[in-house]
Amino acid sequence: MSRFRQRAVLVGCVLAALLAAAGLFVTDYGIEPDLWLSGLAVGFLAFLAAVDPWLHRRRAAGLATDANLDAAVTALATSLHSQWTEECRARGLADDLLDLHWSSDAGRPGRGDAVVGAFERHPRLVFLGEAGAGKSTIAMLLTIGLLDRHDGGPVPVLLSLSSWDPDTEDVRTWMTRRLYEEHPALRNTELYGSYAGDLLIEQRRVFPVLDGLERIAEHKRADALDRINRAFPGSSPLVLTSRSDEFARAGVPVAGADVAHLHPLDHEEIAGYLRAHADPVTAARWEPIFLHLRDEPDGRLADALSTPLAVWLAGLVYGYGEPSELLDRTRFPDRRAIEDHLVDELVDGAFGDRGVASQARASQVWPRDRARRWLAFLASGMHARGITDLAWWELRRSVGRRWLAVLGALVLGTIGGLGVGWLMAYASTPKLAPATGLAAGLAVAVAALFASRDRAPKPRLGVWRSLVLVSGVLGMAVGLVFGALYGLSAGLVVGLGLAVAVALRFALGSSAELSHPTSPKWTMARDRIAVWTGSLVLAVVFGAAAGLVFGPHQTGMVGLGLACGLMLGFTLSVLHLRWWWFTVARIWLAARGKLPWELMVFLEDARKLGVLRLSGASYQFRHTLVQERLAGAPVPVRSGA
């Protein structure tokens, strides 16, 4: 629904819940509760009918129209531009960028500041280079540059290929899934119609900027390139990055693409960058290194510092240190040893007391040894799954699907069963409390086991898109059952409460903020809001019902109903939300010392300190060299090094 309707529904639901609770106390003023609640229920349904998007559409269901897709394209371009511009600034690339340059197979030279022009001349590009050569940076700069000039045409979408498995998913299906994951507002059928994300891909209103072919398993790369060629033929815009050797071994060319090879940095470029980003005292410390690079332009140190990543790391690590230690051939015999040393210093220097100069950007000082152990755990898990994207909702895979499902079901079943049993223990049938609580707990546990399975969300179609019909029918059905068992007032309270809860799910499950840049915090906040809002609504419903059913004049029944309703409402609200399964996994891993208790705070601080970076709604290590070093995995070395 639109932002206006979304906010209106939220306000209306809160008012309805408060007025329903007030109905418990108006009996002292001569107002009949049944009349009060009946009028409130009718008024609430009339309000929903007034703001229901489905009732105001010419067609009850249908695919997104051209106008819907035009709106989605504009909003998506705005969101992506804000997202990548902010990330470019956070990585220090806005004002601190080495001069990247390349040459293409067609004989055309290129530079980083002219990458948009190169794409406009030939809108199918493949950028090849060694680890740390700047391929991801070029892809991001190209994406930002094209979004700067966006005028309604296809939108560039930068995606890491590590999350794609060619054996299980078509590339266009994968792109569609990633669009919905990072931009859930594309499911907003009022603004963008049904299947908006699917149609953006189908009608080529977005085009892929695919980063990191080497992140796909080696035996799958040829098939991956073949699938990319078939999904995006020679007439379609496409950008791909890869390490040179991995692309060559795949043996499948990208049809119609201009292949650009990123050049290594020479000693003058290295010296110019390090001098420009150091104070006079620090720059003087670099002079022995510069002399060595000039004397041995093909030596191990020149080879190690030939990439923008290595030069950036060296400038950061030796901002206050003595870089001449790199001349020690015994300690640093080859490129790999130098790279490992720079990565270790990056990680160790960011945390603990030693990183005081950097901690001004972080929320707290993290113990160095623990921080490295936590990052190593994450890196090892990512390496084992062959991915570079650290999505918070994927943390559940670090626990194991069956074990996580059992843990989550056990906790939810206990909370739900305790809530029902506690309420029944003080109600009119206390003898049935244990059996009732056990039955409720088992029902919630079974539902949690079912909900733990991975399922792709589907858009609502037909009457299921109607806010008033779905809320009214479900509320009326449950209200009639409770009314038959416990009286009219109880039925009205429970039915109205369920209608409010369903309306809230509609409003909170269909965000209109497509133009809002995505991030891990933002995507997680959506789930948390849905959890606590649904919990509070059901707490009010059960509190009111307990007061009416089990004794309006019995001391403490309303409060007990509120507490039990909060517990049961929580269990019902979190069943199908990724936040719950992330929370179970996070607590379990933190209790075992694998991760910190404040995981998201730690990840954000690691990003501020330069160890991690953002890629949409996921974190990544600053570079795969950092991830592989922490995971203890071998890192490919450049041919001839």
C-alpha positions as CSV (number, residue, x, y, z in Angstrom):
1,M,0.0,0.0,0.0
2,S,1.0,3.6,-0.4
3,R,2.8,5.4,2.4
4,F,-0.2,7.5,3.3
5,R,-2.5,4.4,3.6
6,Q,0.2,2.5,5.4
7,R,0.4,5.2,8.1
8,A,-3.4,5.6,8.2
9,V,-3.8,1.8,8.9
10,L,-1.1,1.9,11.6
11,V,-2.8,4.8,13.4
12,G,-6.3,3.2,12.9
13,C,-5.1,-0.1,14.4
14,V,-3.6,1.5,17.4
15,L,-6.7,3.6,18.1
16,A,-8.9,0.5,17.7
17,A,-6.8,-1.5,20.2
18,L,-6.9,1.3,22.7
19,L,-10.6,1.9,22.4
20,A,-11.3,-1.8,22.7
21,A,-9.3,-1.9,25.9
22,A,-11.1,1.2,27.2
23,G,-14.4,-0.8,26.7
24,L,-13.5,-2.8,29.8
25,F,-13.9,0.3,32.0
26,V,-16.8,2.2,30.4
27,T,-19.3,-0.1,32.2
28,D,-19.1,2.1,35.2
29,Y,-20.5,5.0,33.2
30,G,-23.6,3.2,32.0
31,I,-22.3,2.2,28.5
32,E,-23.1,-1.3,27.4
33,P,-19.8,-3.2,26.5
34,D,-21.4,-5.2,23.8
35,L,-22.8,-2.0,22.1
36,W,-19.5,-0.3,22.5
37,L,-17.5,-3.2,21.0
38,S,-20.0,-3.8,18.2
39,G,-19.9,-0.1,17.1
40,L,-16.1,-0.2,17.3
41,A,-15.9,-3.3,15.1
42,V,-18.2,-1.9,12.5
43,G,-16.4,1.4,12.6
44,F,-13.0,-0.3,12.2
45,L,-14.2,-2.3,9.2
46,A,-15.6,0.8,7.6
47,F,-12.3,2.5,8.2
48,L,-10.4,-0.4,6.5
49,A,-12.8,-0.2,3.6
50,A,-12.1,3.5,3.1
51,V,-8.3,2.9,3.0
52,D,-8.3,-0.6,1.3
53,P,-6.2,-0.2,-1.9
54,W,-7.8,-3.3,-3.4
55,L,-11.3,-1.8,-3.3
56,H,-10.1,1.4,-5.1
57,R,-8.4,-0.4,-8.0
58,R,-10.1,-1.0,-11.4
59,R,-8.7,-4.5,-11.5
60,A,-8.7,-6.7,-8.4
61,A,-5.5,-8.5,-9.6
62,G,-3.1,-8.2,-12.5
63,L,0.4,-7.9,-13.5
64,A,2.3,-4.7,-13.1
65,T,1.5,-2.2,-15.9
66,D,4.0,-0.1,-17.8
67,A,3.2,2.8,-15.4
68,N,3.8,0.6,-12.4
69,L,7.1,-0.5,-13.8
70,D,8.1,3.1,-14.7
71,A,7.5,4.1,-11.1
72,A,9.5,1.1,-9.8
73,V,12.4,1.9,-12.1
74,T,12.6,5.5,-10.9
75,A,12.4,4.5,-7.2
76,L,14.9,1.7,-7.6
77,A,17.4,4.0,-9.3
78,T,17.0,6.5,-6.5
79,S,17.5,3.8,-3.9
80,L,20.6,2.2,-5.5
81,H,22.2,5.6,-6.1
82,S,21.9,6.6,-2.4
83,Q,23.1,3.1,-1.4
84,W,26.2,3.0,-3.5
85,T,27.1,6.6,-3.1
86,E,27.1,6.2,0.6
87,E,29.1,3.0,0.4
88,C,31.6,4.7,-1.9
89,R,32.0,7.5,0.7
90,A,32.3,4.9,3.5
91,R,35.1,3.1,1.7
92,G,37.0,6.3,1.3
93,L,36.8,6.2,-2.5
94,A,35.1,9.5,-3.1
95,D,38.3,11.5,-2.4
96,D,40.9,8.8,-2.0
97,L,41.1,6.7,-5.2
98,L,44.1,5.5,-7.1
99,D,44.1,6.0,-10.8
100,L,42.8,2.7,-12.2
101,H,43.5,2.1,-15.9
102,W,43.2,-0.7,-18.4
103,S,43.5,-1.7,-22.0
104,S,40.9,-3.8,-23.9
105,D,41.3,-6.6,-26.4
106,A,40.1,-4.2,-29.0
107,G,43.1,-1.9,-28.3
108,R,41.2,0.8,-26.5
109,P,42.8,2.2,-23.3
110,G,40.6,3.3,-20.4
111,R,40.7,5.0,-17.0
112,G,38.6,4.7,-13.9
113,D,37.3,8.3,-14.2
114,A,36.1,7.5,-17.7
115,V,34.4,4.1,-17.1
116,V,30.9,5.4,-17.8
117,G,32.0,6.7,-21.3
118,A,33.6,3.3,-22.0
119,F,30.3,1.6,-21.2
120,E,28.3,4.0,-23.3
121,R,30.5,3.2,-26.3
122,H,30.3,-0.5,-25.7
123,P,27.6,-1.6,-23.2
124,R,29.0,-5.1,-22.7
125,L,32.2,-5.1,-20.7
126,V,34.3,-7.7,-18.9
127,F,36.9,-6.4,-16.5
128,L,39.7,-8.7,-15.7
129,G,42.5,-8.3,-13.1
130,E,44.3,-9.9,-10.2
131,A,43.1,-10.0,-6.6
132,G,42.9,-6.4,-5.3
133,A,43.3,-4.9,-8.8
134,G,40.2,-2.8,-8.4
135,K,37.6,-4.8,-10.2
136,S,34.9,-4.3,-7.6
137,T,35.7,-0.7,-7.3
138,I,35.4,-0.2,-11.1
139,A,32.0,-2.0,-11.0
140,M,30.8,0.2,-8.2
141,L,32.0,3.4,-9.8
142,L,30.4,2.4,-13.1
143,T,27.1,1.7,-11.3
144,I,27.2,5.1,-9.5
145,G,28.1,6.9,-12.7
146,L,25.2,5.3,-14.7
147,L,22.8,6.1,-11.9
148,D,24.0,9.7,-11.9
149,R,22.9,9.9,-15.6
150,H,19.8,7.7,-15.3
151,D,16.9,9.1,-17.4
152,G,14.4,6.3,-17.2
153,G,16.3,3.6,-19.1
154,P,17.5,0.3,-17.7
155,V,18.9,0.4,-14.1
156,P,22.3,-1.1,-13.4
157,V,22.1,-3.6,-10.5
158,L,25.4,-4.5,-8.9
159,L,25.4,-8.1,-7.5
160,S,28.0,-10.4,-6.1
161,L,28.1,-13.7,-8.0
162,S,29.0,-15.6,-4.8
163,S,25.3,-16.0,-3.9
164,W,24.5,-17.7,-7.2
165,D,24.6,-21.5,-7.7
166,P,24.2,-22.2,-11.5
167,D,23.3,-25.8,-10.7
168,T,20.1,-24.9,-8.8
169,E,19.0,-21.6,-10.1
170,D,18.8,-19.8,-13.4
171,V,20.6,-16.5,-13.5
172,R,17.5,-14.4,-14.1
173,T,15.7,-16.3,-11.3
174,W,18.6,-15.5,-9.0
175,M,18.6,-11.8,-9.9
176,T,14.8,-11.7,-9.2
177,R,15.3,-13.3,-5.8
178,R,18.1,-10.9,-5.0
179,L,15.9,-7.9,-6.0
180,Y,13.1,-9.0,-3.7
181,E,15.5,-9.7,-0.8
182,E,17.2,-6.3,-1.0
183,H,14.2,-4.3,-2.0
184,P,11.1,-6.0,-0.4
185,A,9.0,-3.0,-1.3
186,L,8.9,-4.3,-4.9
187,R,6.1,-6.6,-3.5
188,N,4.0,-3.4,-2.9
189,T,1.2,-4.3,-5.3
190,E,-0.6,-1.0,-5.0
191,L,2.3,1.1,-6.2
192,Y,4.1,-1.4,-8.5
193,G,1.6,-4.1,-9.3
194,S,2.0,-7.9,-9.0
195,Y,5.3,-9.5,-9.9
196,A,7.1,-6.1,-10.4
197,G,10.5,-7.6,-9.7
198,D,10.0,-10.5,-12.1
199,L,8.8,-8.1,-14.9
200,L,11.7,-5.7,-14.3
201,I,14.0,-8.6,-15.2
202,E,11.8,-10.0,-17.9
203,Q,11.4,-6.7,-19.8
204,R,15.1,-5.9,-19.3
205,R,14.4,-2.7,-17.3
206,V,17.3,-3.6,-15.2
207,F,20.6,-5.0,-16.3
208,P,23.3,-6.9,-14.3
209,V,26.7,-5.7,-13.1
210,L,28.0,-9.0,-12.0
211,D,31.0,-8.9,-9.7
212,G,33.4,-11.8,-9.1
213,L,33.1,-14.8,-11.4
214,E,35.9,-16.4,-9.5
215,R,33.6,-16.7,-6.5
216,I,31.6,-19.4,-8.3
217,A,33.1,-22.9,-7.9
218,E,35.6,-23.6,-10.6
219,H,33.7,-26.6,-12.1
220,K,30.6,-24.4,-12.5
221,R,32.1,-21.3,-14.1
222,A,31.8,-22.5,-17.7
223,D,28.2,-23.4,-17.2
224,A,27.6,-20.0,-15.4
225,L,29.0,-18.1,-18.3
226,D,27.0,-20.1,-20.8
227,R,23.8,-19.3,-18.8
228,I,24.7,-15.7,-18.6
229,N,25.2,-15.6,-22.4
230,R,21.8,-17.2,-23.0
231,A,20.0,-15.0,-20.5
232,F,21.6,-11.8,-21.7
233,P,22.4,-12.1,-25.4
234,G,24.8,-9.9,-27.3
235,S,22.3,-7.0,-27.7
236,S,21.8,-6.7,-23.9
237,P,23.9,-4.5,-21.6
238,L,26.1,-6.5,-19.3
239,V,29.1,-6.0,-17.0
240,L,31.2,-8.8,-15.5
241,T,34.3,-8.8,-13.4
242,S,36.6,-11.7,-12.8
243,R,40.2,-12.6,-11.9
244,S,42.2,-13.1,-15.1
245,D,43.3,-16.7,-14.7
246,E,39.9,-17.9,-13.5
247,F,38.1,-16.4,-16.5
248,A,40.7,-17.9,-18.9
249,R,40.3,-21.4,-17.4
250,A,36.5,-21.2,-17.7
251,G,37.0,-21.1,-21.5
252,V,33.7,-19.5,-22.4
253,P,33.8,-16.0,-23.8
254,V,31.1,-13.4,-23.0
255,A,29.3,-12.9,-26.3
256,G,29.9,-9.5,-27.8
257,A,31.8,-8.2,-24.8
258,D,34.8,-5.9,-24.8
259,V,37.3,-7.5,-22.4
260,A,39.4,-5.0,-20.4
261,H,42.5,-5.9,-18.5
262,L,43.3,-3.8,-15.5
263,H,46.9,-2.8,-15.3
264,P,49.2,-3.2,-12.2
265,L,50.5,-0.1,-10.6
266,D,54.0,1.0,-11.3
267,H,56.4,2.5,-8.8
268,E,55.6,6.1,-9.7
269,E,51.9,5.6,-9.1
270,I,52.6,3.8,-5.8
271,A,54.9,6.5,-4.6
272,G,52.6,9.3,-5.7
273,Y,49.6,7.9,-3.8
274,L,51.5,7.2,-0.6
275,R,53.1,10.6,-0.6
276,A,49.8,12.3,-1.2
277,H,48.1,10.6,1.7
278,A,50.8,11.0,4.4
279,D,52.1,13.8,6.4
280,P,55.8,14.9,5.8
281,V,57.2,12.7,8.6
282,T,55.4,9.6,7.4
283,A,56.2,10.3,3.8
284,A,59.9,10.4,4.7
285,R,59.7,6.9,6.2
286,W,58.5,5.7,2.8
287,E,61.5,6.9,0.9
288,P,63.6,3.7,1.3
289,I,60.6,1.7,-0.1
290,F,60.4,4.1,-3.1
291,L,64.1,3.7,-3.8
292,H,63.8,-0.1,-3.6
293,L,60.8,-0.1,-6.0
294,R,62.7,2.0,-8.5
295,D,65.8,-0.3,-8.3
296,E,63.8,-3.5,-8.4
297,P,60.6,-2.8,-10.5
298,D,60.0,-6.6,-11.0
299,G,60.9,-7.6,-7.4
300,R,58.7,-9.2,-4.8
301,L,57.9,-5.9,-3.1
302,A,56.9,-4.2,-6.3
303,D,54.8,-7.2,-7.2
304,A,53.1,-7.2,-3.8
305,L,52.3,-3.5,-4.0
306,S,51.1,-3.5,-7.6
307,T,47.4,-3.5,-6.7
308,P,45.3,-0.7,-5.4
309,L,44.2,-2.9,-2.5
310,A,47.8,-3.5,-1.3
311,V,48.7,0.1,-1.6
312,W,45.7,1.2,0.4
313,L,46.4,-1.4,3.0
314,A,50.1,-0.3,3.2
315,G,49.1,3.3,3.6
316,L,46.6,2.5,6.4
317,V,48.9,0.0,8.3
318,Y,51.9,2.3,8.2
319,G,50.2,5.5,8.9
320,Y,52.1,5.6,12.2
321,G,54.5,2.7,11.7
322,E,57.8,2.0,10.0
323,P,57.3,0.6,6.5
324,S,61.0,-0.2,6.0
325,E,60.4,-3.5,7.7
326,L,58.9,-4.7,4.4
327,L,62.5,-4.7,3.0
328,D,63.3,-7.7,5.2
329,R,63.6,-10.5,2.7
330,T,63.8,-13.2,5.5
331,R,60.5,-12.1,7.1
332,F,58.8,-11.3,3.8
333,P,60.2,-13.6,1.1
334,D,57.4,-13.2,-1.4
335,R,54.2,-11.5,-2.3
336,R,52.0,-13.8,-0.3
337,A,53.9,-13.1,2.9
338,I,53.6,-9.3,2.4
339,E,49.9,-9.6,1.6
340,D,49.2,-11.8,4.7
341,H,51.1,-9.3,6.9
342,L,49.1,-6.3,5.6
343,V,45.8,-8.1,6.1
344,D,46.8,-9.2,9.6
345,E,47.8,-5.7,10.5
346,L,44.5,-4.3,9.1
347,V,42.5,-6.7,11.3
348,D,44.6,-6.5,14.5
349,G,45.1,-2.7,14.2
350,A,41.4,-2.1,14.0
351,F,40.5,-3.6,17.3
352,G,41.8,-3.4,20.9
353,D,43.7,-0.6,22.6
354,R,46.1,-0.5,19.7
355,G,43.4,0.8,17.5
356,V,42.6,3.9,19.6
357,A,43.1,6.2,16.6
358,S,40.4,4.3,14.7
359,Q,38.0,3.7,17.6
360,A,36.6,7.2,17.4
361,R,34.5,5.9,14.6
362,A,33.3,2.7,16.4
363,S,30.7,2.4,19.1
364,Q,33.1,0.6,21.5
365,V,36.5,-1.0,21.9
366,W,36.4,-4.6,21.0
367,P,39.0,-7.0,22.4
368,R,41.5,-7.8,19.6
369,D,41.8,-11.5,20.1
370,R,38.1,-12.1,20.4
371,A,37.3,-9.9,17.4
372,R,39.7,-11.8,15.2
373,R,38.2,-15.1,16.5
374,W,34.7,-13.9,15.7
375,L,35.7,-12.7,12.2
376,A,37.5,-16.0,11.6
377,F,34.4,-18.0,12.5
378,L,32.3,-15.9,10.0
379,A,35.0,-16.1,7.3
380,S,35.3,-19.9,7.7
381,G,31.6,-20.4,7.4
382,M,31.4,-18.2,4.3
383,H,34.4,-20.0,2.7
384,A,32.8,-23.4,3.4
385,R,29.6,-22.3,1.6
386,G,31.5,-20.6,-1.2
387,I,30.0,-17.1,-0.6
388,T,31.3,-13.6,0.1
389,D,28.0,-12.0,1.1
390,L,27.3,-12.0,4.9
391,A,23.5,-11.6,5.0
392,W,22.1,-11.5,8.6
393,W,19.2,-13.8,7.7
394,E,21.7,-16.5,6.5
395,L,23.4,-16.8,9.9
396,R,21.0,-19.6,10.6
397,R,23.1,-21.8,8.2
398,S,26.0,-21.6,10.7
399,V,23.9,-23.7,13.2
400,G,22.5,-26.4,11.0
401,R,18.9,-26.5,9.7
402,R,17.6,-29.3,11.8
403,W,19.2,-28.2,15.1
404,L,18.1,-24.6,14.5
405,A,14.5,-25.7,13.8
406,V,14.5,-27.8,17.0
407,L,15.9,-24.9,19.1
408,G,13.5,-22.4,17.7
409,A,10.4,-24.7,18.0
410,L,11.4,-25.6,21.6
411,V,11.7,-22.0,22.7
412,L,8.5,-20.8,20.9
413,G,6.5,-23.8,22.1
414,T,7.6,-23.2,25.7
415,I,6.7,-19.5,25.5
416,G,3.3,-20.1,23.9
417,G,2.4,-23.1,26.1
418,L,3.4,-21.2,29.3
419,G,1.3,-18.2,28.2
420,V,-1.8,-20.3,27.7
421,G,-1.3,-22.5,30.7
422,W,-0.6,-19.5,33.0
423,L,-3.8,-17.8,31.9
424,M,-5.9,-21.0,32.4
425,A,-4.4,-21.7,35.8
426,Y,-6.1,-18.6,37.2
427,A,-9.2,-18.9,35.0
428,S,-12.4,-20.8,35.6
429,T,-10.9,-24.2,34.7
430,P,-7.5,-24.4,36.5
431,K,-7.5,-28.2,36.4
432,L,-7.2,-28.0,32.6
433,A,-4.2,-25.6,32.7
434,P,-1.4,-28.2,32.3
435,A,-3.2,-30.1,29.5
436,T,-4.2,-26.8,27.8
437,G,-0.7,-25.3,28.1
438,L,0.9,-28.5,26.8
439,A,-1.5,-28.7,23.8
440,A,-0.9,-25.1,23.0
441,G,2.9,-25.5,23.3
442,L,2.9,-28.5,21.0
443,A,0.8,-26.7,18.4
444,V,3.1,-23.7,18.4
445,A,6.2,-26.0,18.2
446,V,4.8,-27.9,15.2
447,A,3.9,-24.6,13.5
448,A,7.5,-23.4,14.2
449,L,9.0,-26.5,12.7
450,F,6.9,-26.0,9.6
451,A,7.8,-22.3,9.5
452,S,11.6,-23.0,9.8
453,R,11.7,-24.3,6.2
454,D,12.9,-21.9,3.5
455,R,10.0,-20.5,1.5
456,A,9.8,-17.9,-1.2
457,P,7.2,-15.2,-0.4
458,K,4.4,-14.9,-2.9
459,P,2.3,-11.8,-3.7
460,R,-1.3,-11.8,-2.7
461,L,-3.7,-12.2,-5.6
462,G,-7.4,-11.6,-6.0
463,V,-9.5,-11.1,-2.9
464,W,-6.5,-12.0,-0.7
465,R,-5.2,-8.5,-1.6
466,S,-8.2,-6.9,0.1
467,L,-7.4,-5.5,3.5
468,V,-11.0,-5.3,4.7
469,L,-12.2,-8.7,3.4
470,V,-9.3,-10.7,4.8
471,S,-9.3,-8.9,8.2
472,G,-13.1,-9.0,8.4
473,V,-13.6,-12.6,7.5
474,L,-10.8,-13.9,9.8
475,G,-11.9,-11.7,12.7
476,M,-15.6,-12.7,12.3
477,A,-14.8,-16.4,12.0
478,V,-12.7,-16.5,15.2
479,G,-15.0,-14.1,17.0
480,L,-18.0,-16.3,16.4
481,V,-16.2,-19.3,17.9
482,F,-15.1,-17.3,21.0
483,G,-18.6,-15.8,21.2
484,A,-20.2,-19.2,21.2
485,L,-17.9,-20.4,24.0
486,Y,-17.5,-17.4,26.2
487,G,-20.2,-14.9,25.3
488,L,-20.8,-12.0,22.9
489,S,-18.3,-9.6,24.6
490,A,-15.4,-12.0,24.4
491,G,-16.2,-12.9,20.8
492,L,-16.3,-9.2,19.9
493,V,-13.0,-8.5,21.6
494,V,-11.1,-11.4,20.1
495,G,-12.6,-10.9,16.6
496,L,-11.8,-7.2,16.6
497,G,-8.3,-7.9,17.9
498,L,-7.6,-10.5,15.2
499,A,-8.9,-8.1,12.6
500,V,-6.5,-5.4,13.9
501,A,-3.6,-7.9,13.9
502,V,-4.2,-8.9,10.3
503,A,-4.5,-5.3,9.2
504,L,-1.2,-4.6,10.9
505,R,0.4,-7.4,9.0
506,F,-0.8,-6.0,5.8
507,A,0.5,-2.5,6.6
508,L,3.9,-3.7,7.9
509,G,4.4,-6.4,5.3
510,S,4.1,-4.0,2.3
511,S,6.5,-1.2,2.7
512,A,6.3,1.7,0.3
513,E,9.9,2.7,0.9
514,L,11.4,1.4,-2.3
515,S,13.3,4.6,-2.8
516,H,14.9,4.1,0.7
517,P,18.5,2.7,0.4
518,T,18.7,-0.8,1.6
519,S,21.0,-1.9,4.4
520,P,21.2,-4.7,7.0
521,K,19.8,-2.5,9.7
522,W,16.9,-1.4,7.6
523,T,15.9,-4.9,6.5
524,M,16.1,-6.2,10.0
525,A,14.2,-3.3,11.5
526,R,11.2,-4.2,9.3
527,D,11.0,-7.7,10.9
528,R,11.5,-6.3,14.4
529,I,8.7,-3.8,14.0
530,A,6.3,-6.5,12.8
531,V,7.2,-8.7,15.8
532,W,6.6,-6.2,18.5
533,T,3.6,-4.6,17.0
534,G,1.8,-7.9,16.5
535,S,2.8,-8.9,20.0
536,L,1.4,-5.8,21.6
537,V,-1.8,-5.9,19.7
538,L,-2.5,-9.5,20.7
539,A,-1.5,-8.7,24.3
540,V,-4.3,-6.1,24.4
541,V,-6.7,-8.6,22.8
542,F,-6.0,-11.3,25.3
543,G,-6.0,-8.8,28.2
544,A,-9.4,-7.6,27.2
545,A,-10.7,-11.1,26.6
546,A,-9.4,-12.3,30.0
547,G,-11.0,-9.5,31.8
548,L,-14.4,-10.2,30.1
549,V,-14.4,-14.0,30.1
550,F,-12.7,-14.8,33.4
551,G,-14.0,-12.1,35.6
552,P,-14.2,-8.4,35.0
553,H,-14.1,-7.9,38.8
554,Q,-11.4,-10.4,39.6
555,T,-8.2,-8.6,40.6
556,G,-5.3,-9.0,38.3
557,M,-7.1,-10.9,35.4
558,V,-6.6,-8.0,32.9
559,G,-2.9,-7.7,33.7
560,L,-2.5,-11.4,33.6
561,G,-4.3,-11.5,30.2
562,L,-2.0,-8.8,28.9
563,A,1.1,-10.7,30.0
564,C,-0.1,-14.0,28.6
565,G,-1.3,-12.3,25.4
566,L,2.1,-10.7,25.0
567,M,3.8,-14.2,25.2
568,L,1.4,-15.9,22.8
569,G,1.4,-12.9,20.5
570,F,5.1,-13.0,20.3
571,T,5.1,-16.7,19.4
572,L,2.5,-16.1,16.6
573,S,4.2,-13.0,15.3
574,V,7.7,-14.4,14.8
575,L,6.9,-17.8,13.2
576,H,7.4,-16.7,9.6
577,L,9.9,-13.9,10.2
578,R,13.7,-14.2,9.4
579,W,14.5,-12.1,12.5
580,W,13.4,-14.9,14.8
581,W,15.6,-17.6,13.3
582,F,18.5,-15.1,13.1
583,T,18.0,-14.4,16.8
584,V,18.0,-18.1,17.8
585,A,21.2,-18.7,15.8
586,R,22.9,-15.6,17.2
587,I,22.1,-16.4,20.8
588,W,23.2,-20.0,20.4
589,L,26.5,-19.1,18.7
590,A,27.1,-16.3,21.2
591,A,26.5,-18.6,24.2
592,R,29.2,-20.9,22.7
593,G,31.6,-18.0,22.2
594,K,31.6,-18.2,18.4
595,L,30.2,-14.7,18.0
596,P,29.6,-11.6,20.2
597,W,26.3,-11.0,21.9
598,E,25.9,-7.6,20.1
599,L,26.6,-9.1,16.7
600,M,25.1,-6.4,14.5
601,V,26.8,-3.7,16.5
602,F,30.1,-5.5,16.1
603,L,29.6,-6.0,12.3
604,E,28.8,-2.3,11.9
605,D,31.8,-1.3,13.9
606,A,34.0,-3.6,11.8
607,R,32.7,-1.9,8.7
608,K,33.5,1.6,10.1
609,L,37.0,0.3,10.9
610,G,37.6,-0.8,7.4
611,V,37.5,-4.6,7.9
612,L,34.0,-5.1,6.4
613,R,32.0,-3.3,3.7
614,L,28.4,-3.1,2.7
615,S,26.9,-4.7,-0.4
616,G,23.2,-3.9,-0.4
617,A,21.6,-5.6,2.6
618,S,24.7,-7.7,3.2
619,Y,28.1,-7.3,4.7
620,Q,31.3,-8.4,2.9
621,F,34.9,-8.5,4.0
622,R,36.8,-5.6,2.7
623,H,38.3,-7.9,0.1
624,T,38.3,-11.7,-0.5
625,L,42.0,-11.6,0.5
626,V,40.8,-10.6,4.0
627,Q,38.1,-13.2,4.1
628,E,40.4,-16.0,2.9
629,R,43.2,-15.0,5.2
630,L,40.9,-15.1,8.2
631,A,39.4,-18.4,7.1
632,G,42.9,-19.9,6.7
633,A,42.2,-20.8,3.1
634,P,44.7,-20.6,0.2
635,V,44.6,-17.4,-1.9
636,P,45.5,-17.6,-5.6
637,V,48.8,-15.9,-6.5
638,R,49.2,-14.0,-9.7
639,S,50.7,-16.1,-12.5
640,G,54.4,-15.4,-12.8
641,A,54.7,-13.9,-9.4
